[in-house]
């Protein structure tokens, strides 16, 4: 689990550095940084989304997945969870709950974490996760400077998510084909795009309701629908 540990540590270190910078950033600059990060997230999301090679699978995954998300009220549950975290920690370091949720989704939705964790679990090669750790650490500096303390908390789901895949790699590798990773990354890119749009305050998309779409994409490719 060296890769997962390195990834989590990079987010913590980068996030801590961003918090130090946050104290010296004016509100106007902080808003501008948030907007620039929103644009960066949009670019990252588009690169992910274009990995999809099956437009119909993408559309069906989003339609069915979003319907499931609304039925389960995932966004409401996520909002209450985020509000609970913020209420417990206060707003001195920003909206901690929303920072945690947004950063966790950005760090966990890409295929790089899955591929890197599978590689380390099967071969012991953690180079992909080490590369992801460097990228996530740099992003954490900017994200925590604009979104606050919650970004550091996102290290926990990243560690659990990548660690679980690493430990279960021999079992999970049989399920993750190249086509499956491409479609899951494509759907994940659409979700990350929604995060970027929200950061830019262009719209208020209920992102949590879209999360089941990733699992629907898995099912569609796995069973060849």
VOTI-535845 format. One record per residue (C-alpha): x, y, z; residue in three letters; residue number from 1. Coordinates in nm, 2 decimals. Example, Ala and Ser with C-alpha at 12.3 -4.5 7.8 and 13.67 -1.06 7.14 Angstrom:
u=1.23 | v=-0.45 | w=0.78 | rest=Ala | nr=1
u=1.37 | v=-0.11 | w=0.71 | rest=Ser | nr=2
END
This chain:
u=0.00 | v=0.00 | w=0.00 | rest=Unk | nr=1
u=0.30 | v=0.23 | w=-0.05 | rest=Unk | nr=2
u=0.13 | v=0.41 | w=-0.33 | rest=Unk | nr=3
u=-0.20 | v=0.47 | w=-0.14 | rest=Unk | nr=4
u=0.00 | v=0.60 | w=0.16 | rest=Unk | nr=5
u=0.21 | v=0.83 | w=-0.06 | rest=Unk | nr=6
u=-0.10 | v=0.97 | w=-0.23 | rest=Unk | nr=7
u=-0.27 | v=1.04 | w=0.10 | rest=Unk | nr=8
u=0.04 | v=1.20 | w=0.25 | rest=Unk | nr=9
u=0.08 | v=1.42 | w=-0.06 | rest=Unk | nr=10
u=-0.27 | v=1.55 | w=-0.02 | rest=Unk | nr=11
u=-0.21 | v=1.62 | w=0.35 | rest=Unk | nr=12
u=0.12 | v=1.80 | w=0.29 | rest=Unk | nr=13
u=-0.01 | v=1.99 | w=-0.01 | rest=Unk | nr=14
u=-0.33 | v=2.08 | w=0.18 | rest=Unk | nr=15
u=-0.14 | v=2.20 | w=0.48 | rest=Unk | nr=16
u=0.08 | v=2.42 | w=0.26 | rest=Unk | nr=17
u=-0.24 | v=2.56 | w=0.10 | rest=Unk | nr=18
u=-0.39 | v=2.65 | w=0.43 | rest=Unk | nr=19
u=-0.07 | v=2.85 | w=0.52 | rest=Unk | nr=20
u=-0.11 | v=3.04 | w=0.19 | rest=Unk | nr=21
u=-0.48 | v=3.09 | w=0.26 | rest=Unk | nr=22
u=-0.41 | v=3.32 | w=0.55 | rest=Unk | nr=23
u=-0.23 | v=3.57 | w=0.33 | rest=Unk | nr=24
u=-0.48 | v=3.56 | w=0.04 | rest=Unk | nr=25
u=-0.75 | v=3.84 | w=0.01 | rest=Unk | nr=26
u=-1.11 | v=3.74 | w=-0.05 | rest=Unk | nr=27
u=-1.09 | v=3.88 | w=-0.41 | rest=Unk | nr=28
u=-0.78 | v=3.68 | w=-0.48 | rest=Unk | nr=29
u=-0.93 | v=3.37 | w=-0.32 | rest=Unk | nr=30
u=-1.24 | v=3.40 | w=-0.54 | rest=Unk | nr=31
u=-1.02 | v=3.44 | w=-0.85 | rest=Unk | nr=32
u=-0.81 | v=3.13 | w=-0.75 | rest=Unk | nr=33
u=-1.13 | v=2.93 | w=-0.70 | rest=Unk | nr=34
u=-1.25 | v=3.03 | w=-1.05 | rest=Unk | nr=35
u=-0.91 | v=2.94 | w=-1.20 | rest=Unk | nr=36
u=-0.93 | v=2.60 | w=-1.03 | rest=Unk | nr=37
u=-1.28 | v=2.56 | w=-1.16 | rest=Unk | nr=38
u=-1.14 | v=2.61 | w=-1.51 | rest=Unk | nr=39
u=-0.86 | v=2.36 | w=-1.44 | rest=Unk | nr=40
u=-1.10 | v=2.11 | w=-1.32 | rest=Unk | nr=41
u=-1.31 | v=2.15 | w=-1.64 | rest=Unk | nr=42
u=-1.00 | v=2.08 | w=-1.85 | rest=Unk | nr=43
u=-0.92 | v=1.77 | w=-1.64 | rest=Unk | nr=44
u=-1.28 | v=1.65 | w=-1.67 | rest=Unk | nr=45
u=-1.29 | v=1.69 | w=-2.05 | rest=Unk | nr=46
u=-0.97 | v=1.48 | w=-2.08 | rest=Unk | nr=47
u=-1.13 | v=1.21 | w=-1.87 | rest=Unk | nr=48
u=-1.47 | v=1.23 | w=-2.05 | rest=Unk | nr=49
u=-1.31 | v=1.19 | w=-2.39 | rest=Unk | nr=50
u=-1.17 | v=0.85 | w=-2.29 | rest=Unk | nr=51
u=-1.52 | v=0.71 | w=-2.34 | rest=Unk | nr=52
u=-1.54 | v=0.51 | w=-2.66 | rest=Unk | nr=53
u=-1.91 | v=0.43 | w=-2.64 | rest=Unk | nr=54
u=-2.14 | v=0.73 | w=-2.64 | rest=Unk | nr=55
u=-2.45 | v=0.53 | w=-2.59 | rest=Unk | nr=56
u=-2.31 | v=0.36 | w=-2.28 | rest=Unk | nr=57
u=-2.22 | v=0.70 | w=-2.15 | rest=Unk | nr=58
u=-2.57 | v=0.84 | w=-2.20 | rest=Unk | nr=59
u=-2.75 | v=0.54 | w=-2.06 | rest=Unk | nr=60
u=-2.51 | v=0.53 | w=-1.76 | rest=Unk | nr=61
u=-2.58 | v=0.89 | w=-1.67 | rest=Unk | nr=62
u=-2.96 | v=0.86 | w=-1.72 | rest=Unk | nr=63
u=-3.00 | v=0.54 | w=-1.52 | rest=Unk | nr=64
u=-2.74 | v=0.63 | w=-1.26 | rest=Unk | nr=65
u=-2.89 | v=0.98 | w=-1.20 | rest=Unk | nr=66
u=-3.24 | v=0.83 | w=-1.16 | rest=Unk | nr=67
u=-3.10 | v=0.59 | w=-0.90 | rest=Unk | nr=68
u=-2.92 | v=0.88 | w=-0.72 | rest=Unk | nr=69
u=-3.24 | v=1.09 | w=-0.70 | rest=Unk | nr=70
u=-3.44 | v=0.79 | w=-0.58 | rest=Unk | nr=71
u=-3.18 | v=0.72 | w=-0.31 | rest=Unk | nr=72
u=-3.15 | v=1.10 | w=-0.23 | rest=Unk | nr=73
u=-2.77 | v=1.07 | w=-0.24 | rest=Unk | nr=74
u=-2.73 | v=1.45 | w=-0.28 | rest=Unk | nr=75
u=-2.94 | v=1.52 | w=0.02 | rest=Unk | nr=76
u=-2.75 | v=1.27 | w=0.23 | rest=Unk | nr=77
u=-2.42 | v=1.41 | w=0.11 | rest=Unk | nr=78
u=-2.53 | v=1.77 | w=0.19 | rest=Unk | nr=79
u=-2.64 | v=1.67 | w=0.54 | rest=Unk | nr=80
u=-2.30 | v=1.49 | w=0.59 | rest=Unk | nr=81
u=-2.11 | v=1.80 | w=0.47 | rest=Unk | nr=82
u=-2.31 | v=2.03 | w=0.68 | rest=Unk | nr=83
u=-2.25 | v=1.81 | w=0.98 | rest=Unk | nr=84
u=-1.88 | v=1.82 | w=0.93 | rest=Unk | nr=85
u=-1.88 | v=2.20 | w=0.89 | rest=Unk | nr=86
u=-2.10 | v=2.24 | w=1.20 | rest=Unk | nr=87
u=-1.85 | v=2.04 | w=1.40 | rest=Unk | nr=88
u=-1.55 | v=2.22 | w=1.27 | rest=Unk | nr=89
u=-1.68 | v=2.58 | w=1.22 | rest=Unk | nr=90
u=-1.62 | v=2.79 | w=0.92 | rest=Unk | nr=91
u=-1.29 | v=2.95 | w=1.02 | rest=Unk | nr=92
u=-1.12 | v=2.74 | w=0.75 | rest=Unk | nr=93
u=-1.39 | v=2.76 | w=0.49 | rest=Unk | nr=94
u=-1.68 | v=2.53 | w=0.42 | rest=Unk | nr=95
u=-1.51 | v=2.22 | w=0.54 | rest=Unk | nr=96
u=-1.78 | v=1.98 | w=0.44 | rest=Unk | nr=97
u=-1.81 | v=2.10 | w=0.08 | rest=Unk | nr=98
u=-1.43 | v=2.12 | w=0.05 | rest=Unk | nr=99
u=-1.40 | v=1.76 | w=0.17 | rest=Unk | nr=100
u=-1.68 | v=1.63 | w=-0.06 | rest=Unk | nr=101
u=-1.55 | v=1.82 | w=-0.37 | rest=Unk | nr=102
u=-1.19 | v=1.72 | w=-0.33 | rest=Unk | nr=103
u=-1.27 | v=1.36 | w=-0.25 | rest=Unk | nr=104
u=-1.47 | v=1.33 | w=-0.57 | rest=Unk | nr=105
u=-1.20 | v=1.49 | w=-0.78 | rest=Unk | nr=106
u=-0.93 | v=1.26 | w=-0.64 | rest=Unk | nr=107
u=-1.13 | v=0.94 | w=-0.65 | rest=Unk | nr=108
u=-1.32 | v=0.95 | w=-0.98 | rest=Unk | nr=109
u=-1.04 | v=0.91 | w=-1.22 | rest=Unk | nr=110
u=-0.91 | v=0.58 | w=-1.36 | rest=Unk | nr=111
u=-0.55 | v=0.66 | w=-1.26 | rest=Unk | nr=112
u=-0.61 | v=0.56 | w=-0.90 | rest=Unk | nr=113
u=-0.77 | v=0.23 | w=-1.01 | rest=Unk | nr=114
u=-0.50 | v=0.14 | w=-1.26 | rest=Unk | nr=115
u=-0.22 | v=0.24 | w=-1.02 | rest=Unk | nr=116
u=-0.37 | v=0.05 | w=-0.73 | rest=Unk | nr=117
u=-0.42 | v=-0.26 | w=-0.94 | rest=Unk | nr=118
u=-0.06 | v=-0.24 | w=-1.07 | rest=Unk | nr=119
u=0.08 | v=-0.22 | w=-0.72 | rest=Unk | nr=120
u=-0.13 | v=-0.50 | w=-0.59 | rest=Unk | nr=121
u=-0.05 | v=-0.73 | w=-0.88 | rest=Unk | nr=122
u=0.32 | v=-0.65 | w=-0.95 | rest=Unk | nr=123
u=0.44 | v=-0.43 | w=-0.66 | rest=Unk | nr=124
u=0.50 | v=-0.14 | w=-0.90 | rest=Unk | nr=125
u=0.36 | v=0.17 | w=-0.73 | rest=Unk | nr=126
u=0.50 | v=0.42 | w=-0.99 | rest=Unk | nr=127
u=0.16 | v=0.52 | w=-1.12 | rest=Unk | nr=128
u=0.03 | v=0.60 | w=-0.78 | rest=Unk | nr=129
u=0.35 | v=0.79 | w=-0.70 | rest=Unk | nr=130
u=0.29 | v=1.00 | w=-1.01 | rest=Unk | nr=131
u=-0.07 | v=1.06 | w=-0.90 | rest=Unk | nr=132
u=0.05 | v=1.15 | w=-0.56 | rest=Unk | nr=133
u=0.26 | v=1.43 | w=-0.71 | rest=Unk | nr=134
u=-0.02 | v=1.56 | w=-0.91 | rest=Unk | nr=135
u=-0.27 | v=1.54 | w=-0.63 | rest=Unk | nr=136
u=-0.03 | v=1.71 | w=-0.39 | rest=Unk | nr=137
u=0.01 | v=2.01 | w=-0.61 | rest=Unk | nr=138
u=-0.36 | v=2.03 | w=-0.67 | rest=Unk | nr=139
u=-0.42 | v=2.01 | w=-0.29 | rest=Unk | nr=140
u=-0.21 | v=2.33 | w=-0.24 | rest=Unk | nr=141
u=-0.44 | v=2.53 | w=-0.46 | rest=Unk | nr=142
u=-0.76 | v=2.35 | w=-0.36 | rest=Unk | nr=143
u=-0.70 | v=2.41 | w=0.01 | rest=Unk | nr=144
u=-0.60 | v=2.77 | w=-0.04 | rest=Unk | nr=145
u=-0.94 | v=2.82 | w=-0.21 | rest=Unk | nr=146
u=-1.17 | v=2.56 | w=-0.05 | rest=Unk | nr=147
u=-1.02 | v=2.53 | w=0.30 | rest=Unk | nr=148
u=-0.95 | v=2.26 | w=0.55 | rest=Unk | nr=149
u=-1.19 | v=2.00 | w=0.41 | rest=Unk | nr=150
u=-0.94 | v=1.93 | w=0.13 | rest=Unk | nr=151
u=-0.70 | v=1.76 | w=0.38 | rest=Unk | nr=152
u=-0.98 | v=1.53 | w=0.50 | rest=Unk | nr=153
u=-1.01 | v=1.39 | w=0.15 | rest=Unk | nr=154
u=-0.69 | v=1.21 | w=0.21 | rest=Unk | nr=155
u=-0.89 | v=0.95 | w=0.41 | rest=Unk | nr=156
u=-1.12 | v=0.83 | w=0.14 | rest=Unk | nr=157
u=-0.83 | v=0.83 | w=-0.11 | rest=Unk | nr=158
u=-0.63 | v=0.60 | w=0.13 | rest=Unk | nr=159
u=-0.92 | v=0.37 | w=0.19 | rest=Unk | nr=160
u=-1.02 | v=0.36 | w=-0.18 | rest=Unk | nr=161
u=-0.68 | v=0.30 | w=-0.33 | rest=Unk | nr=162
u=-0.57 | v=0.07 | w=-0.04 | rest=Unk | nr=163
u=-0.88 | v=-0.15 | w=-0.08 | rest=Unk | nr=164
u=-0.81 | v=-0.19 | w=-0.45 | rest=Unk | nr=165
u=-0.44 | v=-0.26 | w=-0.39 | rest=Unk | nr=166
u=-0.52 | v=-0.53 | w=-0.13 | rest=Unk | nr=167
u=-0.79 | v=-0.69 | w=-0.35 | rest=Unk | nr=168
u=-0.61 | v=-0.65 | w=-0.68 | rest=Unk | nr=169
u=-0.58 | v=-1.02 | w=-0.75 | rest=Unk | nr=170
u=-0.96 | v=-1.05 | w=-0.73 | rest=Unk | nr=171
u=-1.06 | v=-0.71 | w=-0.89 | rest=Unk | nr=172
u=-0.82 | v=-0.74 | w=-1.19 | rest=Unk | nr=173
u=-1.05 | v=-0.99 | w=-1.35 | rest=Unk | nr=174
u=-1.33 | v=-0.73 | w=-1.37 | rest=Unk | nr=175
u=-1.15 | v=-0.42 | w=-1.49 | rest=Unk | nr=176
u=-1.09 | v=-0.45 | w=-1.86 | rest=Unk | nr=177
u=-0.95 | v=-0.16 | w=-2.07 | rest=Unk | nr=178
u=-1.30 | v=-0.09 | w=-2.21 | rest=Unk | nr=179
u=-1.45 | v=-0.08 | w=-1.87 | rest=Unk | nr=180
u=-1.19 | v=0.16 | w=-1.73 | rest=Unk | nr=181
u=-1.24 | v=0.38 | w=-2.04 | rest=Unk | nr=182
u=-1.62 | v=0.40 | w=-1.99 | rest=Unk | nr=183
u=-1.59 | v=0.45 | w=-1.61 | rest=Unk | nr=184
u=-1.34 | v=0.72 | w=-1.66 | rest=Unk | nr=185
u=-1.56 | v=0.88 | w=-1.92 | rest=Unk | nr=186
u=-1.86 | v=0.89 | w=-1.68 | rest=Unk | nr=187
u=-1.63 | v=1.01 | w=-1.40 | rest=Unk | nr=188
u=-1.51 | v=1.29 | w=-1.63 | rest=Unk | nr=189
u=-1.87 | v=1.41 | w=-1.67 | rest=Unk | nr=190
u=-1.91 | v=1.41 | w=-1.29 | rest=Unk | nr=191
u=-1.58 | v=1.60 | w=-1.24 | rest=Unk | nr=192
u=-1.70 | v=1.85 | w=-1.51 | rest=Unk | nr=193
u=-2.01 | v=1.91 | w=-1.30 | rest=Unk | nr=194
u=-1.78 | v=1.99 | w=-1.00 | rest=Unk | nr=195
u=-1.59 | v=2.24 | w=-1.22 | rest=Unk | nr=196
u=-1.92 | v=2.40 | w=-1.33 | rest=Unk | nr=197
u=-2.03 | v=2.43 | w=-0.96 | rest=Unk | nr=198
u=-1.69 | v=2.59 | w=-0.87 | rest=Unk | nr=199
u=-1.74 | v=2.85 | w=-1.14 | rest=Unk | nr=200
u=-2.09 | v=2.91 | w=-1.00 | rest=Unk | nr=201
u=-2.24 | v=2.87 | w=-1.35 | rest=Unk | nr=202
u=-2.50 | v=2.62 | w=-1.21 | rest=Unk | nr=203
u=-2.58 | v=2.42 | w=-0.90 | rest=Unk | nr=204
u=-2.56 | v=2.06 | w=-1.01 | rest=Unk | nr=205
u=-2.65 | v=1.79 | w=-0.76 | rest=Unk | nr=206
u=-2.33 | v=1.59 | w=-0.82 | rest=Unk | nr=207
u=-2.39 | v=1.31 | w=-0.56 | rest=Unk | nr=208
u=-2.71 | v=1.21 | w=-0.74 | rest=Unk | nr=209
u=-2.49 | v=1.13 | w=-1.05 | rest=Unk | nr=210
u=-2.25 | v=0.89 | w=-0.86 | rest=Unk | nr=211
u=-2.44 | v=0.57 | w=-0.94 | rest=Unk | nr=212
u=-2.37 | v=0.63 | w=-1.31 | rest=Unk | nr=213
u=-2.01 | v=0.51 | w=-1.26 | rest=Unk | nr=214
u=-2.14 | v=0.17 | w=-1.13 | rest=Unk | nr=215
u=-2.40 | v=0.15 | w=-1.41 | rest=Unk | nr=216
u=-2.12 | v=0.20 | w=-1.66 | rest=Unk | nr=217
u=-1.94 | v=-0.09 | w=-1.50 | rest=Unk | nr=218
u=-2.24 | v=-0.31 | w=-1.53 | rest=Unk | nr=219
u=-2.31 | v=-0.21 | w=-1.89 | rest=Unk | nr=220
u=-1.96 | v=-0.29 | w=-2.01 | rest=Unk | nr=221
u=-1.92 | v=-0.61 | w=-1.80 | rest=Unk | nr=222
u=-2.24 | v=-0.77 | w=-1.92 | rest=Unk | nr=223
u=-2.21 | v=-0.62 | w=-2.27 | rest=Unk | nr=224
u=-2.54 | v=-0.45 | w=-2.28 | rest=Unk | nr=225
END
